[in-house]
């Protein structure tokens, strides 16, 4: 393969910047006024991340992994367990000196798309000697349904560039076995951690899968003892009969002599059926040690140590904040429950934001647990057709390793059990067991594994396209042009739906107040990625990026039980949280809150209260007005602004 020079690499990256502009169109026309996701959801928190990082570091001169800007009245918030998007935060520091918070955030989004395409291009060049084919693989990755869909809320997952780069570094380290390549492996893994913690876990899974693929290989096995095959066949037939009986009768109990057989769900019989068929299939495969030349123990130890030290050093701020923080709730993992993955059809349908996608199909995907964003797992049909067509019509064959990666991660992205068109088939996937493995269990949302499957498909696509154009070199230009056109139709994300990043006028008054005060927005509460106490909305933190005052309540990826308990036990915040959820408050608690309110407002320097007309109940408004002695100072169609105890 010819060496990629810096001038050529620069041209390629600029081309991906242009692609990012097209992918996000018409966002580049509205960088300072609109976003690709609603600010009332996760988008608002990701914008807040970039603001609070710079605010703590430069305005307060403080360590930016702790903040008192949210959860006013309690202990400082440790952002180590929060999806803090450190990479984006660092990029935002110089950008926010020139552009607004919103424009900086959008520029970082465009840069992340370009970086994802460029690093995928670097990885794809390993299987093709031509830049054009590798660039198209990068374009497939940058415009994939996963990245387009996650840009409606999960912006940390848009920063997918570390995954192809990490894979590239692992392959290079294996081939050259140099210390600097091992350092690159560790640094790219640290980059993945600062982009999104899930990506750090995926790097571990990619590295483990790579080593396993180099350690063993498979070949057809000679015929084995037929008794085992017959036993497994009988087991599969019996399990299939139980499944059929459950489907026909709806379940129940049957007696065979003195034995009672009770079947109330399909989980266990389908599991037995799947395992029996899988073992029977594996009996036809021989597993043996690969002939790949492994490094010596000394070399392997040195390279592993270099990668580990580089990764730990680069990610030290994140790891330290995580280690020093309070313990978080660990959601239990049950056999039959847990986060559902992507629907099987979501992998094969066009991306949900495609302008030609029927509204009824989009609505059906949105009805799944996790909503439309967790069903953003589309694999390019054009890429799959190119891979299949070239395999069928030429002597080229897909790489077994990349095929295994594509199939394996696609299966895991379906979650513990396969759903098809919203129907649970009860068929288990590898994720059924892997979700119990330490560290891997931290990446609890399986549908996000689709990004690794997308990367593997892009690699197979690059190899297939290169084999096709090499076979008919005179038609190469027409082939590339035709495939590029079909890819654009398949992945077409533009025009993108945009959401206004407007700030209500009531917050202009708060921003103009020079005092170091706090703001209470009602409804209020404590929200995280697993639970919600009260009814806090990310809008409050989004608006904070403009008015700059501390706020009561907050939304982080993870919060502690102690944080939630402090709100519940507070004589003023406790009733406010209950009323925010729609629960009544007794007269005794009402009176206790009125007595404690002056000290509460004084301790947190409460300057303003903002009440949402749409989200706050009449009881909540009545309670807040009475207990905090509110005086209205400004109002618009959506909100009213008050000062407590007549303080102006």
Backbone torsions as a table, in degrees:
resi	resn	phi	psi	omega
1	UNK	NA	135.1	179.9
2	UNK	-72.2	150.8	-176.6
3	UNK	-73.8	138.4	178.6
4	UNK	-85.9	111.2	-178.7
5	UNK	-79.9	161.7	179.9
6	UNK	-61.4	-43.0	177.4
7	UNK	-59.7	-42.6	178.7
8	UNK	-66.5	-41.5	179.0
9	UNK	-61.6	-38.5	178.9
10	UNK	-64.2	-42.9	178.7
11	UNK	-62.8	-42.7	179.8
12	UNK	-62.4	-44.2	-178.5
13	UNK	-65.4	-40.3	177.3
14	UNK	-61.1	-38.4	177.4
15	UNK	-62.4	-37.4	177.6
16	UNK	-71.4	-31.5	172.9
17	UNK	-62.0	-42.8	176.4
18	UNK	-62.0	-39.9	177.3
19	UNK	-63.7	-38.7	178.7
20	UNK	-61.6	-38.0	177.7
21	UNK	-62.9	-44.3	178.9
22	UNK	-66.7	-41.3	-178.6
23	UNK	-61.1	-34.6	-176.5
24	UNK	-97.1	2.2	-174.5
25	UNK	-58.9	135.3	9.9
26	UNK	-98.7	25.7	-179.0
27	UNK	-53.3	-41.8	-179.1
28	UNK	-57.6	-19.9	177.0
29	UNK	-82.7	-11.0	-174.1
30	UNK	-135.1	43.0	-173.1
31	UNK	-60.2	-35.8	-175.6
32	UNK	-95.2	-0.9	-173.3
33	UNK	-127.1	-15.0	-176.2
34	UNK	-137.0	162.9	178.8
35	UNK	-134.7	163.7	178.9
36	UNK	-87.6	-1.6	176.6
37	UNK	-136.3	156.7	-179.5
38	UNK	-69.4	130.2	-179.1
39	UNK	-67.8	-12.0	177.8
40	UNK	-77.6	-10.9	-179.9
41	UNK	-109.3	-147.5	-176.8
42	UNK	-60.6	-29.0	179.3
43	UNK	-56.2	-42.2	179.8
44	UNK	-59.3	-37.8	179.8
45	UNK	-71.6	-37.8	178.8
46	UNK	-66.6	-36.4	173.3
47	UNK	-64.1	-43.2	179.5
48	UNK	-60.6	-37.7	178.2
49	UNK	-52.0	-49.7	-176.2
50	UNK	-67.3	-31.9	179.9
51	UNK	-74.1	-48.3	-173.0
52	UNK	-69.3	-31.0	177.7
53	UNK	-60.2	-51.7	179.9
54	UNK	-68.1	-36.7	-179.2
55	UNK	-62.1	-45.8	-179.8
56	UNK	-68.6	-40.5	-174.7
57	UNK	-71.9	-43.4	-172.0
58	UNK	-104.3	-38.7	-179.7
59	UNK	-77.8	-33.8	-179.6
60	UNK	-106.6	-14.7	-176.5
61	UNK	62.6	34.7	-174.2
62	UNK	-113.9	168.0	175.5
63	UNK	-68.6	121.0	-168.8
64	UNK	-76.2	4.8	177.2
65	UNK	-95.0	3.9	173.7
66	UNK	-130.8	144.5	179.0
67	UNK	-148.8	147.3	171.7
68	UNK	-108.7	11.8	-176.7
69	UNK	-76.0	-16.3	175.1
70	UNK	-126.8	168.0	-178.8
71	UNK	55.6	43.6	-177.9
72	UNK	-57.3	138.6	180.0
73	UNK	98.5	-13.0	178.8
74	UNK	-114.2	-168.3	178.9
75	UNK	-68.6	155.7	177.1
76	UNK	-56.6	146.5	-179.9
77	UNK	-83.0	125.9	175.1
78	UNK	-86.7	119.5	-176.9
79	UNK	-90.9	7.2	-179.9
80	UNK	-66.2	-33.9	178.9
81	UNK	-89.3	-5.4	-179.8
82	UNK	-85.5	150.1	175.2
83	UNK	-75.9	82.6	-165.2
84	UNK	-83.9	-11.4	179.1
85	UNK	49.3	58.1	-174.7
86	UNK	-58.5	-37.2	-179.8
87	UNK	-60.3	-47.7	177.8
88	UNK	-64.8	-37.2	-179.9
89	UNK	-62.6	-41.3	179.2
90	UNK	-66.7	-40.1	177.2
91	UNK	-63.3	-33.1	-176.2
92	UNK	-72.1	-22.5	-176.4
93	UNK	-57.6	-54.3	178.2
94	UNK	-73.2	-33.3	-177.2
95	UNK	-65.0	-39.0	-178.0
96	UNK	-72.1	-9.2	172.8
97	UNK	-77.8	-16.7	-177.1
98	UNK	-115.5	-41.0	-175.4
99	UNK	-112.7	169.4	175.1
100	UNK	-69.8	167.5	178.7
101	UNK	-58.8	-42.2	-176.5
102	UNK	-70.6	-44.0	178.8
103	UNK	-63.4	-39.4	178.3
104	UNK	-62.6	-42.4	179.8
105	UNK	-61.4	-43.2	-179.7
106	UNK	-68.5	-36.6	177.1
107	UNK	-64.9	-37.9	177.1
108	UNK	-65.3	-38.0	177.0
109	UNK	-60.6	-47.5	179.5
110	UNK	-62.1	-39.7	179.0
111	UNK	-64.8	-40.2	179.3
112	UNK	-63.5	-37.8	177.7
113	UNK	-64.7	-44.9	179.7
114	UNK	-63.3	-41.7	178.9
115	UNK	-64.6	-39.0	178.6
116	UNK	-61.8	-44.5	177.8
117	UNK	-64.3	-40.6	-176.3
118	UNK	-68.3	-44.8	-179.7
119	UNK	-68.3	-32.5	174.4
120	UNK	-66.7	-36.7	175.0
121	UNK	-59.5	-45.0	179.2
122	UNK	-60.6	-42.8	-179.7
123	UNK	-68.1	-40.9	-177.9
124	UNK	-67.3	-26.4	179.0
125	UNK	-64.1	-13.9	178.5
126	UNK	-72.1	-21.8	-177.6
127	UNK	-112.1	1.4	177.4
128	UNK	-143.2	145.0	-179.8
129	UNK	-91.2	5.3	-173.6
130	UNK	-120.4	132.4	-177.1
131	UNK	-66.8	-34.7	-176.0
132	UNK	-62.5	-46.2	179.4
133	UNK	-65.0	-40.5	178.1
134	UNK	-65.7	-37.8	179.0
135	UNK	-63.9	-38.0	179.3
136	UNK	-67.1	-33.4	174.1
137	UNK	-65.4	-40.1	176.0
138	UNK	-64.0	-38.3	177.7
139	UNK	-65.4	-39.5	176.7
140	UNK	-58.6	-42.8	-179.5
141	UNK	-69.3	-45.4	-176.4
142	UNK	-66.6	-32.0	-178.6
143	UNK	-102.8	14.6	-177.2
144	UNK	-63.1	155.0	178.1
145	UNK	-58.7	-31.6	179.5
146	UNK	-62.2	-52.1	-175.8
147	UNK	-69.7	-37.4	178.1
148	UNK	-65.9	-44.0	-178.9
149	UNK	-66.9	-39.4	-178.2
150	UNK	-70.2	-16.9	178.8
151	UNK	-73.9	1.5	173.8
152	UNK	-90.8	-2.6	178.6
153	UNK	-176.2	-40.1	-175.8
154	UNK	-95.3	72.9	-173.0
155	UNK	-70.8	-21.5	175.8
156	UNK	-64.8	-33.7	180.0
157	UNK	-75.8	-17.4	174.7
158	UNK	-68.4	-27.6	179.8
159	UNK	-78.6	63.1	-174.0
160	UNK	-89.6	0.3	-176.5
161	UNK	-56.5	-33.4	-179.2
162	UNK	-62.5	-26.6	-175.9
163	UNK	-66.2	-52.5	175.7
164	UNK	-63.2	-36.5	-179.4
165	UNK	-66.1	-42.6	177.6
166	UNK	-59.9	-45.1	179.4
167	UNK	-61.9	-42.9	177.0
168	UNK	-59.4	-43.5	-179.2
169	UNK	-66.5	-38.9	178.2
170	UNK	-63.2	-45.7	179.2
171	UNK	-62.5	-42.1	-179.3
172	UNK	-67.5	-39.4	178.9
173	UNK	-65.4	-38.7	178.8
174	UNK	-63.9	-39.5	-176.4
175	UNK	-75.5	-43.9	-172.0
176	UNK	-99.1	-27.1	175.4
177	UNK	55.3	47.3	178.1
178	UNK	-108.4	151.4	-178.6
179	UNK	-61.9	-39.6	-177.9
180	UNK	-66.5	-29.3	175.3
181	UNK	-71.4	-37.0	175.7
182	UNK	-65.2	-38.6	176.4
183	UNK	-61.9	-39.0	178.2
184	UNK	-63.9	-36.0	176.7
185	UNK	-60.8	-48.1	-179.8
186	UNK	-64.4	-41.9	-178.9
187	UNK	-67.1	-38.8	178.7
188	UNK	-68.9	-33.7	175.2
189	UNK	-66.3	-39.1	176.7
190	UNK	-64.5	-39.0	175.6
191	UNK	-59.7	-42.4	178.3
192	UNK	-60.1	-41.1	179.4
193	UNK	-64.2	-38.5	-179.6
194	UNK	-76.5	-15.1	174.8
195	UNK	-84.0	-54.6	177.1
196	UNK	-160.4	131.4	-178.8
197	UNK	-56.9	-31.0	177.1
198	UNK	-58.7	-37.3	-177.2
199	UNK	-68.9	-30.2	174.6
200	UNK	-66.1	-40.3	176.4
201	UNK	-63.8	-41.3	179.3
202	UNK	-64.3	-33.9	176.0
203	UNK	-61.9	-41.9	177.3
204	UNK	-62.0	-42.7	180.0
205	UNK	-65.8	-40.2	178.3
206	UNK	-63.5	-45.4	-180.0
207	UNK	-63.4	-42.2	179.5
208	UNK	-64.5	-43.4	178.4
209	UNK	-63.1	-38.4	178.8
210	UNK	-63.3	-45.7	-178.9
211	UNK	-65.1	-39.9	177.8
212	UNK	-63.3	-40.8	-179.1
213	UNK	-66.3	-27.0	177.5
214	UNK	-85.1	-17.6	-176.9
215	UNK	-88.3	-34.4	-175.6
216	UNK	-129.1	159.3	173.5
217	UNK	-140.0	167.4	-174.4
218	UNK	-127.4	149.2	175.7
219	UNK	-152.3	159.4	178.3
220	UNK	-59.8	138.8	-178.4
221	UNK	-97.0	152.3	174.6
222	UNK	-67.5	159.8	-179.3
223	UNK	-57.3	134.9	-179.0
224	UNK	-108.6	-177.2	-177.8
225	UNK	-54.3	119.4	-177.5
226	UNK	-65.8	-21.2	-179.2
227	UNK	-61.9	-41.5	179.7
228	UNK	-66.7	-40.2	178.5
229	UNK	-62.5	-43.3	179.7
230	UNK	-65.5	-38.9	179.5
231	UNK	-63.7	-42.7	178.5
232	UNK	-67.2	-36.3	177.6
233	UNK	-63.9	-44.2	177.9
234	UNK	-61.7	-43.1	179.0
235	UNK	-60.9	-43.2	179.8
236	UNK	-65.5	-40.7	179.6
237	UNK	-64.2	-43.3	179.2
238	UNK	-63.7	-43.5	178.4
239	UNK	-64.0	-38.6	177.7
240	UNK	-64.6	-36.4	178.1
241	UNK	-65.5	-40.6	177.6
242	UNK	-63.2	-41.5	177.7
243	UNK	-61.1	-45.4	-180.0
244	UNK	-63.1	-41.9	178.5
245	UNK	-62.9	-40.0	178.7
246	UNK	-64.6	-39.6	179.7
247	UNK	-67.9	-36.4	-176.6
248	UNK	-79.1	-44.9	-172.8
249	UNK	-95.2	-16.9	-176.0
250	UNK	85.3	4.9	177.4
251	UNK	98.7	170.8	180.0
252	UNK	149.8	-157.4	-178.4
253	UNK	-126.1	138.7	177.8
254	UNK	-126.3	150.3	-179.5
255	UNK	-115.1	127.9	173.0
256	UNK	-116.8	95.2	-171.5
257	UNK	66.7	-125.5	179.1
258	UNK	-90.7	1.5	-176.8
259	UNK	-96.5	130.6	176.8
260	UNK	-102.8	128.4	177.2
261	UNK	-111.6	115.8	-177.5
262	UNK	-111.9	125.9	179.4
263	UNK	-129.4	108.8	-179.3
264	UNK	-113.9	-11.2	176.1
265	UNK	-148.4	171.4	-177.8
266	UNK	-96.5	-2.5	-174.3
267	UNK	-57.6	-55.2	-174.8
268	UNK	-69.2	-48.6	-179.9
269	UNK	-62.6	-37.6	178.3
270	UNK	-68.5	-36.0	176.3
271	UNK	-61.2	-46.7	179.5
272	UNK	-61.9	-43.6	178.9
273	UNK	-61.0	-45.5	-178.5
274	UNK	-64.9	-44.3	-178.5
275	UNK	-65.6	-42.1	-179.9
276	UNK	-62.2	-44.5	179.3
277	UNK	-66.6	-38.1	-179.8
278	UNK	-65.5	-45.1	-180.0
279	UNK	-64.6	-40.0	179.2
280	UNK	-63.0	-38.8	177.5
281	UNK	-67.5	-39.7	-179.0
282	UNK	-67.8	-22.7	177.8
283	UNK	-65.5	-18.8	177.1
284	UNK	-90.5	8.5	-178.6
285	UNK	-121.8	137.1	176.9
286	UNK	-104.4	127.9	178.5
287	UNK	-104.3	127.4	178.8
288	UNK	-144.5	163.2	-179.0
289	UNK	-64.8	137.9	180.0
290	UNK	-72.2	158.7	178.2
291	UNK	-92.5	5.6	177.6
292	UNK	-61.1	140.6	-178.8
293	UNK	-79.2	111.1	179.8
294	UNK	-84.4	151.3	176.2
295	UNK	-68.8	158.9	176.5
296	UNK	-65.5	163.3	-179.9
297	UNK	-60.4	-37.5	-179.8
298	UNK	-64.9	-46.8	179.6
299	UNK	-64.4	-44.0	-179.8
300	UNK	-61.8	-39.8	-179.9
301	UNK	-66.3	-42.5	-180.0
302	UNK	-65.4	-43.6	-179.7
303	UNK	-66.2	-41.9	179.2
304	UNK	-63.6	-42.4	179.5
305	UNK	-64.5	-41.2	179.3
306	UNK	-63.1	-44.3	179.4
307	UNK	-63.7	-43.2	-178.5
308	UNK	-65.6	-45.7	-179.1
309	UNK	-64.8	-41.2	179.3
310	UNK	-63.4	-43.0	-179.9
311	UNK	-65.8	-44.3	-179.5
312	UNK	-65.6	-41.9	-179.8
313	UNK	-63.2	-46.3	-177.6
314	UNK	-68.4	-32.5	-177.8
315	UNK	-98.6	12.4	-174.8
316	UNK	-55.0	-43.8	179.4
317	UNK	-59.4	-41.7	-180.0
318	UNK	-68.5	-45.5	-177.8
319	UNK	-65.4	-39.9	-180.0
320	UNK	-65.8	-44.5	179.4
321	UNK	-63.9	-35.7	178.0
322	UNK	-67.6	-41.8	-177.6
323	UNK	-70.8	-34.9	-176.5
324	UNK	-83.1	-10.5	-177.8
325	UNK	-77.8	165.3	176.1
326	UNK	-68.2	157.3	-179.8
327	UNK	-67.8	142.6	-179.5
328	UNK	-100.0	161.3	173.0
329	UNK	-66.3	133.4	175.3
330	UNK	-106.8	107.2	-177.9
331	UNK	-63.5	133.8	179.3
332	UNK	-66.9	150.2	178.4
333	UNK	-109.6	114.3	-179.3
334	UNK	-102.3	156.3	-175.7
335	UNK	-61.3	-46.2	-171.8
336	UNK	-99.0	-4.8	-178.7
337	UNK	-126.2	178.8	-177.8
338	UNK	129.4	172.4	-179.1
339	UNK	-58.8	130.4	177.3
340	UNK	-77.9	146.8	178.9
341	UNK	-88.7	-162.1	178.1
342	UNK	-74.6	144.4	171.9
343	UNK	-65.4	143.9	-179.1
344	UNK	-56.7	-37.1	179.9
345	UNK	-68.2	-26.6	179.6
346	UNK	-64.7	-26.0	177.2
347	UNK	-73.0	-25.7	-172.6
348	UNK	-105.7	-19.6	177.4
349	UNK	-76.0	158.1	170.7
350	UNK	-60.2	160.2	-179.3
351	UNK	-59.4	144.7	-169.1
352	UNK	-61.0	-26.6	-179.1
353	UNK	-85.8	3.8	-179.4
354	UNK	-59.2	131.5	-177.0
355	UNK	-62.6	-19.1	178.9
356	UNK	-94.0	-2.2	-179.4
357	UNK	-67.7	123.7	178.7
358	UNK	-59.3	140.8	-178.0
359	UNK	-59.9	-34.3	-178.6
360	UNK	-66.3	-36.5	178.2
361	UNK	-70.8	-41.4	177.8
362	UNK	-61.7	-42.1	178.1
363	UNK	-65.4	-37.1	177.6
364	UNK	-64.0	-43.3	177.3
365	UNK	-63.3	-39.0	-179.0
366	UNK	-66.6	-20.6	-178.9
367	UNK	-77.7	-10.9	178.7
368	UNK	-70.0	155.7	174.3
369	UNK	-56.6	134.9	-176.5
370	UNK	90.7	-12.6	176.2
371	UNK	76.9	-172.0	-175.1
372	UNK	-61.6	-33.5	-174.5
373	UNK	-66.0	-35.0	179.0
374	UNK	-79.7	-7.5	174.9
375	UNK	-100.6	10.7	177.1
376	UNK	-82.1	81.1	-175.0
377	UNK	-136.3	17.3	-171.9
378	UNK	-61.3	130.2	170.6
379	UNK	-97.8	141.6	-175.2
380	UNK	-64.7	121.3	176.5
381	UNK	-65.7	-36.2	178.5
382	UNK	-62.6	-44.2	178.7
383	UNK	-61.9	-43.7	179.7
384	UNK	-64.1	-37.9	178.5
385	UNK	-67.8	-38.4	177.4
386	UNK	-64.1	-44.5	179.4
387	UNK	-61.3	-48.0	-179.8
388	UNK	-66.5	-41.7	-178.3
389	UNK	-65.7	-43.3	179.9
390	UNK	-67.6	-37.1	176.8
391	UNK	-62.3	-39.4	-177.1
392	UNK	-74.0	-40.1	-170.2
393	UNK	-96.3	-10.5	-177.9
394	UNK	-130.5	179.7	178.6
395	UNK	-84.8	-5.2	-179.7
396	UNK	-66.8	141.5	177.0
397	UNK	-129.1	138.7	-178.7
398	UNK	-61.6	147.6	175.2
399	UNK	-61.0	132.2	179.7
400	UNK	-64.9	-38.4	-178.2
401	UNK	-66.4	-46.6	-179.4
402	UNK	-70.6	-31.9	175.9
403	UNK	-65.9	-42.8	178.4
404	UNK	-63.5	-39.2	178.4
405	UNK	-64.4	-43.8	-179.3
406	UNK	-63.6	-47.1	-178.1
407	UNK	-69.5	-44.3	-177.3
408	UNK	-62.6	-48.5	-179.1
409	UNK	-72.0	-31.0	175.1
410	UNK	-64.6	-42.5	177.1
411	UNK	-62.3	-43.6	-179.8
412	UNK	-65.5	-31.8	179.6
413	UNK	-66.8	-16.7	177.6
414	UNK	-75.9	-8.2	179.1
415	UNK	90.9	-171.5	-177.1
416	UNK	-67.1	-27.3	179.3
417	UNK	-136.0	143.9	-175.0
418	UNK	-77.9	126.7	172.6
419	UNK	-109.1	135.7	177.0
420	UNK	-128.1	119.1	-178.0
421	UNK	55.2	37.0	177.3
422	UNK	82.5	-1.7	-177.8
423	UNK	-100.9	128.1	178.6
424	UNK	-76.5	117.1	177.6
425	UNK	-84.5	-11.0	-178.8
426	UNK	67.8	6.3	178.3
427	UNK	-76.2	121.7	-178.7
428	UNK	-76.4	154.4	176.0
429	UNK	-117.8	174.1	176.0
430	UNK	-56.9	-26.2	-179.8
431	UNK	-66.4	-21.4	178.7
432	UNK	-54.9	-38.1	-179.9
433	UNK	-98.0	-38.5	-175.9
434	UNK	-63.4	-26.1	-179.2
435	UNK	-67.8	-9.6	176.0
436	UNK	-95.2	-6.8	-177.0
437	UNK	-77.7	130.4	178.3
438	UNK	-54.6	148.3	-175.8
439	UNK	74.6	-54.9	177.7
440	UNK	-61.3	-34.0	179.7
441	UNK	-62.8	-20.3	179.4
442	UNK	-67.5	-25.8	176.5
443	UNK	-90.1	75.5	-165.4
444	UNK	-77.3	-17.7	-177.8
445	UNK	-95.4	102.2	-171.0
446	UNK	-68.1	-27.0	-175.9
447	UNK	-61.4	-20.8	-178.3
448	UNK	-74.3	-13.6	175.0
449	UNK	-66.2	-11.9	179.4
450	UNK	-61.5	-22.7	-179.4
451	UNK	-66.7	-34.8	178.3
452	UNK	-72.5	-38.1	175.3
453	UNK	-62.5	-38.7	177.3
454	UNK	-62.2	-41.6	178.1
455	UNK	-62.3	-42.6	179.7
456	UNK	-66.7	-39.7	177.3
457	UNK	-63.8	-38.9	178.2
458	UNK	-62.6	-37.5	177.2
459	UNK	-66.0	-44.8	177.8
460	UNK	-63.9	-37.7	178.2
461	UNK	-63.2	-44.0	179.3
462	UNK	-61.9	-43.1	-179.8
463	UNK	-66.4	-42.6	-179.7
464	UNK	-65.9	-43.2	-179.7
465	UNK	-64.1	-40.0	178.2
466	UNK	-64.5	-41.4	178.1
467	UNK	-64.0	-37.5	-179.9
468	UNK	-66.0	-49.8	-177.3
469	UNK	-70.0	-28.1	176.8
470	UNK	-70.1	-34.4	-178.6
471	UNK	-69.7	-35.1	179.7
472	UNK	-127.6	72.8	-172.9
473	UNK	-61.0	-29.2	-177.9
474	UNK	-70.2	-22.8	-179.4
475	UNK	-102.7	10.8	-174.5
476	UNK	-56.3	-47.0	-177.8
477	UNK	-60.2	-44.1	179.9
478	UNK	-67.4	-38.1	178.0
479	UNK	-62.4	-48.2	-180.0
480	UNK	-61.9	-41.5	-179.8
481	UNK	-64.8	-44.1	-179.7
482	UNK	-65.7	-44.0	179.4
483	UNK	-65.6	-39.5	178.4
484	UNK	-61.5	-41.2	179.2
485	UNK	-65.0	-43.7	179.0
486	UNK	-65.7	-38.4	177.3
487	UNK	-61.7	-42.6	-179.0
488	UNK	-64.5	-40.2	177.5
489	UNK	-64.8	-40.4	-178.1
490	UNK	-66.9	-42.8	-173.2
491	UNK	-100.0	-2.0	-171.6
492	UNK	-40.5	108.4	179.5
493	UNK	-96.1	-19.1	-173.6
494	UNK	-94.9	149.3	-0.3
495	UNK	-79.1	137.9	-178.8
496	UNK	-78.3	145.5	172.0
497	UNK	-73.5	129.3	-179.1
498	UNK	-114.5	153.9	-179.2
499	UNK	-123.2	132.2	-177.5
500	UNK	-64.4	137.0	177.8
501	UNK	-101.8	36.9	-177.3
502	UNK	-72.6	151.9	178.5
503	UNK	-114.4	123.6	179.4
504	UNK	-56.8	150.3	-175.5
505	UNK	-62.5	-27.2	-177.9
506	UNK	-62.7	-27.0	-179.4
507	UNK	-78.7	-18.0	174.2
508	UNK	-64.3	-39.3	178.3
509	UNK	-64.4	-40.6	178.8
510	UNK	-66.4	-42.0	-179.6
511	UNK	-63.1	-32.9	-177.8
512	UNK	-78.1	-12.8	-179.4
513	UNK	-75.3	121.7	-176.1
514	UNK	-78.9	-7.3	-174.9
515	UNK	-74.7	152.8	174.6
516	UNK	-86.4	85.5	-173.4
517	UNK	-121.9	176.8	176.2
518	UNK	-120.7	161.8	-176.6
519	UNK	-125.9	135.1	175.5
520	UNK	-111.6	117.2	175.8
521	UNK	-102.1	131.8	-178.8
522	UNK	-115.2	134.7	2.1
523	UNK	-65.1	159.3	-179.4
524	UNK	-131.3	179.7	177.7
525	UNK	156.0	-164.6	179.2
526	UNK	-127.5	120.3	-177.1
527	UNK	-123.9	144.6	171.0
528	UNK	-143.8	-173.6	-175.2
529	UNK	-71.6	-10.4	-177.8
530	UNK	-115.0	-22.0	-174.0
531	UNK	-153.2	167.6	177.6
532	UNK	-141.6	123.5	174.4
533	UNK	-107.7	119.7	-172.6
534	UNK	82.6	-142.4	-178.4
535	UNK	-150.7	59.5	-179.9
536	UNK	-78.1	145.4	177.4
537	UNK	-122.0	146.0	179.9
538	UNK	-63.0	-15.7	176.9
539	UNK	-53.0	-37.5	-176.8
540	UNK	-61.7	-43.6	178.4
541	UNK	-72.5	-33.1	176.0
542	UNK	-62.2	-45.4	178.5
543	UNK	-67.6	-27.6	179.5
544	UNK	-62.9	-27.6	179.6
545	UNK	-64.2	-15.8	178.3
546	UNK	-102.4	-47.2	-176.0
547	UNK	-83.7	-25.4	171.1
548	UNK	74.8	7.8	-179.8
549	UNK	-94.8	154.6	177.8
550	UNK	-65.8	150.5	-177.5
551	UNK	-126.7	151.2	174.9
552	UNK	-85.2	136.6	-176.4
553	UNK	85.6	178.5	179.8
554	UNK	175.2	169.2	-177.9
555	UNK	-137.8	113.3	175.8
556	UNK	-129.5	164.6	179.4
557	UNK	-60.5	-38.6	178.3
558	UNK	-137.9	138.9	172.8
559	UNK	-127.6	160.9	-176.8
560	UNK	-90.7	155.6	173.4
561	UNK	-59.2	-33.7	179.7
562	UNK	-64.5	-36.9	179.4
563	UNK	-63.8	-46.1	-179.0
564	UNK	-67.0	-39.1	179.7
565	UNK	-64.5	-36.0	-179.5
566	UNK	-64.4	-32.0	177.1
567	UNK	-74.6	-42.2	-179.1
568	UNK	-63.9	-39.2	-175.0
569	UNK	-81.8	-16.9	-178.7
570	UNK	-68.5	132.5	-176.4
571	UNK	-63.9	-23.6	179.0
572	UNK	-98.9	-49.4	-177.4
573	UNK	-67.7	-34.9	179.9
574	UNK	-56.2	-54.1	176.5
575	UNK	-62.8	-35.3	178.3
576	UNK	-63.6	-39.5	178.4
577	UNK	-66.0	-44.4	179.8
578	UNK	-61.5	-46.2	179.8
579	UNK	-67.0	-30.6	176.7
580	UNK	-64.8	-29.2	177.6
581	UNK	-88.8	-5.1	-179.4
582	UNK	92.3	9.5	178.2
583	UNK	-90.2	145.9	-179.2
584	UNK	-74.9	162.1	178.6
585	UNK	-123.5	131.9	-178.3
586	UNK	-69.4	161.2	178.6
587	UNK	-63.0	-36.6	179.6
588	UNK	-63.0	-43.7	179.1
589	UNK	-68.3	-35.4	177.1
590	UNK	-60.4	-48.2	-179.3
591	UNK	-65.4	-39.1	179.1
592	UNK	-64.8	-38.2	178.4
593	UNK	-65.8	-39.8	179.6
594	UNK	-63.6	-37.2	179.9
595	UNK	-71.0	-34.4	-176.5
596	UNK	-88.2	-12.0	-172.3
597	UNK	-62.3	-44.2	-179.4
598	UNK	-57.8	-43.9	179.3
599	UNK	-67.5	-38.5	177.8
600	UNK	-59.3	-50.2	-179.0
601	UNK	-64.1	-36.3	-179.5
602	UNK	-69.9	-41.5	-176.8
603	UNK	-65.7	-38.4	-177.6
604	UNK	-97.0	3.4	-178.7
605	UNK	54.1	51.7	-178.1
606	UNK	-67.0	119.1	-177.8
607	UNK	-104.7	-35.3	-176.9
608	UNK	-144.2	152.9	171.8
609	UNK	-126.1	127.8	179.0
610	UNK	-112.8	124.4	-177.9
611	UNK	-116.1	126.9	178.2
612	UNK	-78.6	127.6	178.5
613	UNK	-65.7	-35.9	-173.8
614	UNK	-83.7	-38.0	-171.4
615	UNK	-96.3	-23.0	-177.9
616	UNK	-88.5	130.3	178.6
617	UNK	-73.7	164.6	178.0
618	UNK	-62.0	-38.1	178.9
619	UNK	-65.1	-39.6	179.0
620	UNK	-65.1	-43.5	178.9
621	UNK	-63.1	-42.1	-179.3
622	UNK	-64.8	-43.8	-179.8
623	UNK	-63.1	-49.5	-178.2
624	UNK	-62.0	-42.1	-179.4
625	UNK	-63.0	-41.5	-178.4
626	UNK	-73.6	-50.1	-173.0
627	UNK	-70.7	-41.2	-176.4
628	UNK	-96.4	3.7	177.0
629	UNK	52.8	56.7	-172.1
630	UNK	-78.8	142.9	174.7
631	UNK	-124.0	123.9	-178.2
632	UNK	-71.4	135.9	178.7
633	UNK	-124.3	-18.8	-179.0
634	UNK	-164.8	152.4	-179.1
635	UNK	-154.2	152.5	170.7
636	UNK	-138.1	-165.0	-175.6
637	UNK	-67.9	-25.6	-173.4
638	UNK	-107.9	-28.5	-171.5
639	UNK	-142.9	157.5	172.0
640	UNK	-124.3	141.4	-179.3
641	UNK	-108.1	132.5	-178.0
642	UNK	-129.4	159.6	168.4
643	UNK	-116.3	141.7	-178.2
644	UNK	-86.6	145.0	174.0
645	UNK	53.5	32.8	175.6
646	UNK	69.6	16.0	-179.3
647	UNK	-82.8	126.9	-179.9
648	UNK	-123.5	NA	NA
